[in-house]
């Protein structure tokens, strides 16, 4: 993509289509807290994760996302608490978000129902100095824009040993931005429905398909489908597609039953941006039984 074309694209993103989209995650079942605050403390232990995603490598102004999270079960595993920090960038636009989350769990005979909320702040910033404009002295491209808004999100999860269903709206409050006396819509609510099921071939091998539906007003619905094979609840490998326009390979492993590593390679088709611009997503984590009431066994979810 040429620089003038990219500049035009980013200007359109900043002025014509002010509403922003959520960052994409291919390892959503590896760390559901990214999308659903009800996951905080759900596995009755302590989890901490770091993630990095570089989308469409080689495309100028490509999206990149950094995230850090930690959560734990508390009060004899009845409640959960956690935090999530995300920075999402595309071209000269950056969104930084920090949230605290809390959840409460109801345990039944074979299922656990968790509902949770998150609260935090989201900072929006543009830097026009990063654009290549024809007239650098144009007042419309001097400086940049910035703003901070309050965020509240909610979610619910029902899970058992064999299945996982989650519904969430990570950002409930409408968001507007005022610039030059004009008010723009900065963010539309995103709705997520995710699910996964475990089929046991034997005591060592499990098939673990998953699906993620993503909806937002004014944009087509998005569907992620993945088919994974899990060995001994430790090693996972699988294939996935997003809207049958992007395909990918996912691998995950748990070392010494506490250190987590995940990697995703995505290849978009010509129905997307083309096969020249691949995507890479890496995640690192740690799983600990910190308190006496924490569980030592590994969970499918």
Secondary structure, DSSP 8 states (H G I E B T S, - for coil): --HHHHHHHHHIIIIIS--B-----S-TTT-GGGT-GGGTTTTSSEEEEEEEEE-STTSTT--EEEEEEEEEEETTTTEEEEEEEEEEEETTEEEEEEEEEEEEEEE-SS-EEEEEEEEEEEEEEEEGGGS--S-TT-GGGSSEEEEEEEEEEEEEEEE-SSEEEEEEES--S-EEEEETTEEEEEE--EEEEEEEEEEESSSSEEEEEEEEEEEETTS--EEEEEEEEEETTTEEEEEEEETTTEEEEEEEEEETTTEEEEEEEEEE-TTTT-TTSEEEEEEEEEEE--STTS--S----
